[in-house]
Amino acid sequence: MPGKTFELLAALKETAEIVKSVTGTEVINFASMGAQVGETVSVLNFSSLAEYEEKIAKLVASADYRAAVKSFEDLVVPGASHDHFLRQI
């Protein structure tokens, strides 16, 4: 959401800490420089789709994670979030 960049960055950092505590997976957050203002990317690495499914199930069951996700309601523009599955080569 325009004007809420610093709040968004704080929420991303807080959510990354929750993800790591619940799943053991580190989240690396990036903010664009010289491109789309306010664009952020969060990267998580899983060894397999099975590991992804297992850890996402743990996240969805976490009350702390659900509360953190809810905090994004007033920070992002609807439709701005995109998921990408990439294979490391």
N, C-alpha and C positions, 0 to 999 in steps of 0.2 A: 504494500500500500504506500503510495507516495507520502513522504514525510515521516515514515516509521522505520527507516532503515536500521537505526541503532537498536530499536526494540526487537526487530527481526533478528539481527545478529546475536543479540543476547538470548533470544528464545532458541535459536539454532544451537548455540553453545550449551544451554541448559538441557536441551533435548538430546544432544550428543552424549552428554554425561549420563543421562538416564538409559539410553540405548546401551552404552558400555556396561553400566552396572547390571542391567537385566540380562544381556546376552553375551557379554564379554567381547563384543565386536566394536572396534574403534570406528568412529565416524569422523571423516575428514571433511570439513566445510571450506568452501572457497567462495570468494566474492569477486565479481568481474572487475577488471581494470581496463578502462578505455573502450568498453563495449556497452551493452545495455546497462544503464545505471540501475543499481539495486538488484541485479541478477545474482543469484547464489546457486551453488551446486553442493550437494552433500553426497559423499562417496562412501560406500560400505563394500567390503570385499568378503565374499563367501566362497568356500571351496567347491560347493555344489548346490544345485537347486534344492536338494534334500536339506542341507544345512540352512539355506535361506528360509525354507518353509518352517523348519523347527524354530528358528530364532524369531521369525515374524509372529508365530503363534504365541511365543513367550511375551513379545511386546504387546500384542493386542490384549493379552490377559493382564497386563500391568496397569494398575490404576494411575500410577505416576506418569506413565507414558501417555495414557489417554488424556489426562489433564494437560500435559504439555502440548499435545496436538491441538486440544481445544483452544489453547492460548494463541494459536496462529489465526483464528477466525478474523481478527481485526488487523492482521498484519500482512496478509497476502491478497492479491487480486484473484478472484475465482478464475480458474482455467490456467493459471500461471505455473502450476505444478505439473511436472512430467516425469514419468518413471522410464528408465532405460536399463535394460539388461545387456551388459557387455561381457564378452568372453576375453580373458587375458590370453595373449599369444606370446 
